């Protein structure tokens, strides 16, 4: 059975900011990247433990879709994966890490 994806408000805001920045130079590229990122994240429905754990925060996992790092939390009992944060890989780790 597939897992459900849940996007936090922060993750949606992060995604909008990333795509807005790309669209300044090339709206078509922003659209293509957004679709590609969505398809990559959607793989978590079938493979919820895809990616690696974050040191010192073992419940948090990260999945890389260059240049974006997707942070998520898997809930086996609810069969869900919550996307909690998206961040450009060149930026430092979020403060909550």
C-alpha positions in Angstrom: 0.0 0.0 0.0 1.2 3.5 -0.9 2.1 6.0 1.8 0.4 9.4 1.9 2.4 12.5 1.4 1.7 15.5 3.7 3.3 18.9 3.0 3.8 21.2 5.9 3.0 24.9 5.4 6.7 25.6 5.7 7.5 23.1 2.9 4.9 24.7 0.6 6.3 28.2 1.3 9.8 26.9 0.7 8.7 25.4 -2.6 7.1 28.6 -3.7 10.2 30.6 -2.9 12.4 28.2 -4.8 10.2 28.2 -7.9 9.8 32.0 -7.7 13.5 32.5 -7.7 14.0 30.2 -10.8 11.1 31.8 -12.6 12.8 35.3 -12.5 15.3 34.0 -15.1 13.2 31.3 -16.8 9.6 30.6 -16.1 9.7 27.5 -18.2 12.6 26.1 -16.3 10.8 26.8 -13.0 7.8 24.8 -14.3 10.0 21.9 -15.5 12.0 21.8 -12.2 8.8 21.9 -10.1 7.4 18.9 -12.0 10.6 17.0 -11.7 10.9 17.8 -8.0 7.3 16.7 -7.4 7.8 13.5 -9.2 11.0 12.7 -7.2 9.2 13.5 -3.9 6.3 11.3 -5.0 8.6 8.3 -5.0 8.4 8.5 -1.2 4.9 7.1 -1.5 6.4 3.8 -2.6 9.8 4.1 -0.9 9.2 6.1 2.3 12.7 5.4 3.6 14.4 6.7 0.5 17.2 9.1 1.3 19.3 9.2 4.4 18.7 10.1 8.1 19.9 13.4 9.5 22.6 13.0 12.1 21.3 13.7 15.6 17.7 13.8 14.3 17.2 10.2 13.3 13.5 10.6 12.8 14.2 13.2 10.1 15.3 12.0 6.7 16.6 14.0 3.7 16.2 13.4 0.0 18.3 15.2 -2.5 17.0 16.5 -5.8 19.8 18.7 -6.9 20.1 21.4 -5.8 17.2 21.0 -3.4 17.3 19.0 -0.1 13.9 17.7 0.9 13.5 17.0 4.7 10.8 14.6 5.7 9.5 12.5 8.6 8.1 9.0 8.1 5.2 7.8 10.2 4.8 4.0 9.7 1.6 3.7 11.8 -0.2 6.4 9.8 1.5 5.3 6.6 2.5 8.8 5.8 5.5 10.9 4.9 5.4 14.5 6.0 7.5 16.8 3.9 8.6 19.4 6.5 11.2 21.5 4.7 12.8 22.2 1.3 16.1 24.0 1.2 18.7 24.8 -1.5 21.7 22.5 -0.9 24.2 25.4 -1.0 22.5 26.9 2.1 23.5 25.8 5.6 21.3 23.3 7.5 18.1 24.7 9.1 18.4 25.8 12.7 16.2 23.0 14.0 18.9 20.5 12.9 
